[in-house]
Amino acid sequence: MTQIVRMNRVRPMDIVNEFERLFERPFDFPVQRTWNVAVDVAENEDGYVVKASLPGINIDDLDITFEDNVLTLKGEMKLDETIDEEDYVIQERRHGQFMRSIRFPTAVDSNKIEATYENGVLTLQVPKMEEVKPKHIKVKVS
């Protein structure tokens, strides 16, 4: 048996009117710039190596946390205050707040995570827990 379904037809003017109404609403909320940090994550037998591109960041504006097997990088790149906003001809460098979280597929030892920052690259050494590291078993021949 065929079922009959009633369709609500949308008239083109309804879409245009709704679009116009969107821009009539006041913007009462502050606009904040956010962006993602480019990261590379590599795995080896002992753990993970995380590299994040953060050129020009002040390390005091960076917060690194680890909770429930999730590493989170949070911070803010400040705008150059020596140049007035209206004086820019081209402005392509990122600024504003950022946050990036990485969930690891195996348990890691959060007490042994090490972070270094060199040439605009943040590098984190994230070791695996001893229980999840692969064990090599030697075969004895008799």
C-alpha positions in Angstrom: 0.0 0.0 0.0 1.3 3.5 -0.9 1.4 6.1 1.8 0.6 9.6 1.0 2.7 12.3 2.6 1.8 15.9 2.6 4.6 18.2 1.6 4.9 21.8 2.8 6.1 23.8 -0.1 8.4 26.7 0.7 7.8 29.7 -1.5 11.0 31.5 -2.6 9.9 34.8 -1.0 9.6 33.0 2.4 13.3 32.2 2.2 14.3 35.7 1.2 12.2 37.3 4.0 13.7 35.0 6.6 17.2 35.8 5.3 16.5 39.6 5.6 15.1 39.1 9.1 18.3 37.5 10.2 20.2 40.7 9.5 17.6 42.9 11.2 18.3 41.3 14.6 20.7 43.2 16.8 24.0 41.6 17.6 24.1 41.9 21.4 26.9 39.4 21.9 30.7 40.2 21.7 32.4 38.7 18.6 35.5 36.7 19.5 37.9 35.3 17.1 38.8 31.6 17.6 40.9 29.3 15.4 42.4 25.9 15.4 46.0 25.0 16.1 47.7 22.9 13.4 49.1 19.7 15.1 50.9 16.6 14.2 50.6 13.5 16.4 53.0 10.6 15.9 52.9 7.2 17.7 55.9 5.1 18.6 56.4 2.1 20.9 57.0 4.3 23.9 54.3 6.9 23.4 53.2 9.8 21.3 54.9 13.0 20.0 52.6 16.0 19.6 53.8 19.0 17.7 51.8 22.2 17.5 52.5 25.2 15.4 52.3 28.3 17.7 54.6 30.9 16.2 54.9 34.1 18.2 52.9 33.0 21.2 53.9 34.1 24.7 54.2 30.9 26.7 52.5 32.6 29.6 49.4 32.8 27.4 49.4 29.0 26.9 47.5 26.5 29.1 48.2 22.8 28.7 45.9 20.3 30.6 45.5 16.6 30.6 42.3 15.0 31.9 40.5 11.7 31.1 43.1 10.8 28.4 42.5 14.1 26.6 45.3 16.6 26.1 44.0 20.2 25.7 46.0 23.2 24.4 44.3 26.5 25.2 45.6 30.0 24.8 45.5 33.3 23.1 47.6 35.0 20.4 47.5 38.7 21.1 47.1 41.3 18.4 50.1 43.6 17.8 49.2 46.7 19.9 51.9 48.9 18.3 49.8 49.2 15.1 46.3 50.7 15.0 43.6 48.5 13.5 42.7 51.0 10.8 46.4 51.3 9.7 46.6 47.7 8.3 46.7 47.3 4.6 46.9 43.5 4.9 46.4 41.5 8.1 46.8 37.8 7.7 48.5 36.6 11.0 46.2 34.8 13.3 45.2 36.3 16.7 42.6 35.6 19.3 41.8 32.6 21.4 42.3 29.0 20.4 41.7 25.5 21.9 42.7 22.1 20.6 42.0 18.8 22.3 43.5 15.4 21.4 42.1 12.1 22.7 44.7 9.3 22.9 43.6 5.8 22.0 45.6 4.2 24.8 46.4 5.1 28.4 49.3 7.6 28.8 51.3 8.5 31.9 50.3 12.1 32.5 52.9 12.5 35.2 55.7 12.1 32.7 54.4 14.4 29.9 57.2 16.8 28.8 56.7 20.0 26.8 59.3 22.1 25.0 58.9 25.2 22.8 61.4 26.0 20.1 61.2 28.1 16.9 57.4 28.5 17.1 56.8 24.8 17.6 55.4 23.3 20.8 56.6 19.7 21.2 55.0 17.3 23.8 56.4 13.9 24.6 53.5 11.9 25.9 54.6 8.4 27.2 52.3 5.4 27.2 51.6 3.6 30.5 53.8 0.6 31.1 50.8 -1.7 31.0 49.9 -0.8 27.4 53.4 -0.8 25.9 54.1 -3.8 23.7 56.0 -6.6 25.4 58.5 -8.7 23.5 58.5 -12.3 24.5 61.6 -14.4 23.7 61.0 -18.0 22.7 63.3 -20.5 24.3 64.3 -23.4 22.3 64.8 -26.7 24.0 
